């Protein structure tokens, strides 16, 4: 629940550095992927590169959702439908900490974004525009499967991403203008002004080192997938 105005607050680390870097790098890569696709031609090489970077980041986030800082873990924002309904009615209990990390409604957006981006990457890996660009794994699927994946990648997948990004921006503006909650600032700084008994996320040299190892492993996986198409 939101804290009362009279409640003393202190900066609490909510978003660890790896989560923040993931968030902003993913945003850059998605924008780069869209722009390069619209430009076409030689820019499609960059479209493929951005796609593989998104692959790397999504694989990292999947792992980080189990071993990252407290509020970055899936367990912290995977809620039962009843909890979501209570949250929407403003009936969340203080000990549930529903507004610290991703709220129950915000969590739906996060999972939807990760799922749609995952489908977009998967379809891109086997897509074929029948002109000059093919995904690295296209030779492992049938022509019909590749055609279906290409259609999804160029139409439904693309528009669903636009929709989710628009909803994400709208939610940020709503929280900023209606509730005075600067979500963007928290994702930049990592801290939120919360009651001093709020559990904080681990964010130290050890956790950042672990994140780097996981990211390099995910990058190696993406590179291996790329080489399969050579």
NORHU-V864875 format. One record per backbone hydrogen bond with DSSP energy under -1.0 kcal/mol. NH is the residue of the N-H (numbers start at 1). CO is the residue of the C=O. E is the energy in kcal/mol with one decimal. If there is no record, write none. Layout:
[[NH	CO	E] [NH	CO	E]]
This chain:
[[7	4	-1.7] [10	194	-3.0] [12	192	-2.8] [14	190	-2.8] [15	190	-2.0] [20	16	-2.1] [21	17	-2.8] [22	18	-2.3] [23	19	-2.4] [24	20	-2.2] [25	21	-2.6] [26	22	-2.6] [27	23	-1.9] [28	24	-2.1] [29	25	-2.6] [30	26	-2.6] [31	27	-2.2] [32	28	-2.7] [33	29	-2.4] [34	30	-2.3] [35	31	-2.7] [36	32	-2.4] [37	33	-1.7] [38	34	-2.1] [39	35	-2.1] [40	36	-2.0] [43	40	-1.8] [44	41	-1.6] [45	42	-1.5] [47	43	-1.7] [48	44	-2.1] [49	45	-1.8] [50	46	-3.1] [51	47	-2.1] [52	48	-2.1] [53	49	-2.0] [54	50	-2.4] [55	51	-2.2] [56	52	-2.4] [57	53	-2.5] [58	54	-2.8] [59	55	-2.4] [60	56	-2.2] [61	57	-2.6] [62	58	-2.1] [63	59	-1.7] [64	60	-3.1] [65	61	-1.6] [66	63	-1.9] [67	63	-1.2] [68	64	-2.3] [72	69	-1.8] [74	65	-2.4] [76	73	-1.7] [77	74	-1.3] [84	80	-1.9] [85	81	-2.4] [86	82	-2.3] [87	83	-2.4] [88	84	-2.4] [89	85	-1.6] [90	87	-1.5] [91	86	-3.6] [96	93	-1.6] [97	94	-1.3] [100	97	-1.2] [107	103	-2.9] [108	104	-1.1] [109	105	-1.1] [110	106	-2.0] [111	107	-2.8] [112	108	-2.3] [113	109	-2.6] [114	110	-2.5] [115	111	-2.3] [116	112	-2.7] [117	113	-2.5] [118	114	-2.0] [119	115	-2.4] [120	116	-2.3] [121	117	-2.5] [122	118	-2.6] [123	119	-2.7] [124	120	-1.9] [125	121	-1.8] [129	133	-2.3] [135	127	-3.1] [137	125	-2.7] [138	135	-1.6] [140	137	-1.8] [141	138	-1.4] [146	142	-2.5] [147	143	-2.5] [148	144	-2.3] [149	145	-2.5] [150	146	-2.6] [151	147	-2.2] [152	148	-2.2] [153	149	-2.7] [154	150	-2.2] [155	151	-1.5] [157	152	-2.7] [159	155	-2.4] [160	156	-2.5] [161	157	-1.8] [162	158	-1.9] [163	159	-2.3] [164	160	-2.6] [165	161	-2.6] [166	162	-2.4] [167	163	-2.4] [168	164	-2.3] [169	165	-2.4] [170	166	-2.4] [171	167	-2.4] [172	168	-2.0] [173	169	-2.3] [174	170	-2.4] [175	171	-2.5] [176	172	-1.9] [177	173	-3.1] [178	174	-2.7] [181	175	-3.1] [183	181	-1.4] [186	182	-1.7] [187	183	-1.9] [188	184	-1.3] [189	185	-3.0] [190	186	-2.6] [192	12	-2.0] [194	10	-2.4] [198	195	-2.1] [201	13	-3.1] [208	204	-2.4] [209	205	-2.2] [210	206	-2.2] [211	207	-2.2] [212	208	-2.0] [213	209	-2.1] [214	210	-2.4] [215	211	-2.7] [216	212	-2.4] [217	213	-2.1] [218	214	-2.3] [219	215	-2.4] [220	216	-2.2] [221	217	-1.9] [222	218	-2.3] [223	219	-2.4] [224	220	-2.2] [225	221	-2.2] [226	222	-2.3] [227	223	-2.2] [228	224	-1.2] [229	226	-1.2] [230	227	-1.5]]
